[in-house]
Amino acid sequence: MKTIEIEDELYQYIASKTEFIGESASDILRRLLTENAELSAAAVKSNPVAEDTAVTEDPASQHAVVEESENVVQEAKTLTSCQNIFDLINKEELAMERGAVGRFLNILGNLHRVHPKQFSAVLDIRGRDRLYFAQSEADLLATGSSSKPKQIPDSEYWVITNSNTTKKKLMLTDVAQVLGYNNEQAESIRDFL
């Protein structure tokens, strides 16, 4: 299997087309390309004039393809917070993360992508004597020098990472509940770790 790098908005677009939990990015792309090819073939069959233009190197049709590609990118950029976290999390991608900390940050980053406006509520999640989340590394270091703060991907928020996996799961459950997920959904999010 080959690995490719794509821009975040393209990945989000692909992830938004997930039909079931655990569907890989390769499966999604294969399905989307097959659907597109079937639609194109049906259009050519129903319009004999289209058959002639589909085979030629018509600059106008090439421009239409480029324009369609730009529309896909634009659609990916305009995805809003109405997305579901389960549309973004890819188990295959999580499995490639280095350890629980990588998966933890990935899940938190996806939660932030889906709920950017509500995410500030996580700042209220804390331990007895410790902050778990903050908007700066310094704030977390002030409550404990061994907290190993890491920035949540694509956000202005930081989280402690030196807790054990069980504690990280509890933190994910708390985050999910603060963001409005029910107990069953929160447990599903926690289990991604």
Sequence and secondary structure as in RCSB ss.txt:
>XXXX:A:sequence
MKTIEIEDELYQYIASKTEFIGESASDILRRLLTENAELSAAAVKSNPVAEDTAVTEDPASQHAVVEESENVVQE
AKTLTSCQNIFDLINKEELAMERGAVGRFLNILGNLHRVHPKQFSAVLDIRGRDRLYFAQSEADLLATGSSSKPK
QIPDSEYWVITNSNTTKKKLMLTDVAQVLGYNNEQAESIRDFL
>XXXX:A:secstr
       HHHHHHHHHT  STT  HHHHHHHHHHHHHHHHHHHHHH HHHHHHHHS  HHHHHHHHHHHHHHHHH
HHT  TTS HHHH  HHHHHHSSHHHHHHHHHHHHHHHH TTTGGGGGG B SS BSEESSHHHHHHT TT   E
E TTSS EE   S HHHHHHHHHHHHHHTT  HHHHHHHHHT 
